[in-house]
């Protein structure tokens, strides 16, 4: 059977052999595409995320490898029928093509894994978006640079000479593009220090920077201000300024000063005691934090007491609802004790002079 098949292949001319190999190649590609698709669905049903990521990343490079293998077969036929073609060309291209396919697979795998750690299945914690993006960029750069160096070595270029030239050229480029490099390393510091991440509300007391972080790039960070305007800040700026991240606060502070009339001096102690009891019983107040209600000072027109506490929520809109409720409740307590809030007033005392007795003078 095998001998008959070999005799049949030998009897086929070059044109028909090319068509036969193209048909066989198409069948192999379809089989490979069907198998990878079937395995991906099976692994997805079993929640095997890593296997799905590997198959998804390898699918296109694998199919491209099959097509390149088929083209190599066809080239062998053409070389045998046209002696002027170089027989060494296919062998010289196989290793570079293999390197390119491996690099392609690695870049696709990094992209898939980056999406996987951002939205993991099950109860695993998701990575921070900024950290995942930074790690993905760094790994892709490493893969591409490694592939380029290997390709240069395969084509006979001296990698050591290129690296030496790159060292000298890097110094010149560093002086010419110092601002760009400063922004690059500033972005790297943001990723390493994790001062803030995408979605955080940040502000700086040193510069007029306040808003929500939308994107952290290698050169600039895009911040959406509260009037919905995009603000592009060079990353090098964050290495020399103070940055406040209110998004990571644990509580919001309620701190207000209330002034009572001097006529209500007898009710101050009871009012302060009732306000403190109300705060301790309030479900929105974190009683594990500092909670103070005390008479603070004798002002020019009022007896001032302050209220200092923290809410459990950090949401800005929810905090203001709680603040409104606290203010109204404190006003009710003051009114219940028959007292009033003071406001600036002046008292004018007029002294009447006695009239002189008649006949004096």
Secondary structure, DSSP 8 states (H G I E B T S, - for coil): -HHHHHHHHHHS-HHHHHHHHHHHHHHHHHHHHHHHHHHHHHHHHTT-HHHHHHHHHHHHHHHHHHHHHHHHHHHHHHHHH-TTS-TTHHHHHHHHHHHHHHHHHHHHHHHHHHHHHHS-STT-----HHHHHHHHHHHHHHHHHHHHHHHHHHTT--HHHHHHHHHHHHHHHHHHTHHHHHHHHHHHHHHHH-S--TT-EEEETTTTEEEEEEEE-SSEEEEE-TTS-EEEEEGGGGGSS--EEGGG-S-EEEEEEEEE-GGGGGGHHHHHHHHHHHHHH-TTB-TTS--EEEEEEE-SS-EEEEEEEEES---HHHHHHHHHHHHHHHHHHHHHTT--B----------------TT--
